């Protein structure tokens, strides 16, 4: 009996030694590859009112003693008797009004100077200070620049087809504030002309899928980067209610083959919103 007990103790001892050795060698490997952190997009500067606000699932009640840092993909919900003032890294500020819920995303997690998207899920927001042209608001399935939000946002373009109608809202944001305004406007005008010239191909993308999968409805928000040499890269859905990957890929392919004019300066970010009804 004593021999069996001694044998068991020996096995447990060596098992413990093996486990500690494994931790010793594996922990450094884990530390070399830590979980990716989410980039900071801004902060909540001020909270006023009697009802709580939520950042994701964290509850906050009362006034703040210090700003609360916000990261990309954070969700902010404000109670019915409160508001929150948010300042983004690009300097823009806006209020999340009582009863509202928003989600904040950075276009490129590798580039903190890329545009920020504020998705208004419920309620309203109010522009407090915006000059950067880097903050985009998605509200009621339409795309706005924050500094144009009071003026009903960006220009709306409509495309007609025999079977469906698409409404396409265009907004422009630049990562390079020193880029001359006339360059941005000429690029915007050129892109509008280029997309209009590809209307048939864009319609072909969704009409073909309607034929295969039936009715398609919802918002597709595409972002892209335009290089100084006129090449369009990094075309990707920023948010979509369209779940059909083939349709999204088809439209993205059409956009990526456009050839806007060359310009001097740094990369420019554009966003297009397609709403299928």
Secondary structure by P-SEA (a helix, b strand, c coil): caaaaaaaaaaaaaaaaaaaaaaaaaaaaaaacccbbbbbccccccccccbbbbcccccccccccbbbbbcccbbbbbcccbbbbbbccccbbbbbcccccbbbbbccccccccbbbbbbccccccccccccccbbbbccccccccccccccccbbbbbbcccbbbbbbbbbbbccccccaaaaaaaaaaaaaaaaaaaaaaaaaaaaaaacccccbbbbbbbbbbccccccccccccccccccaaaaaaaaaaaaacccccccccbbbbbbbbbcc
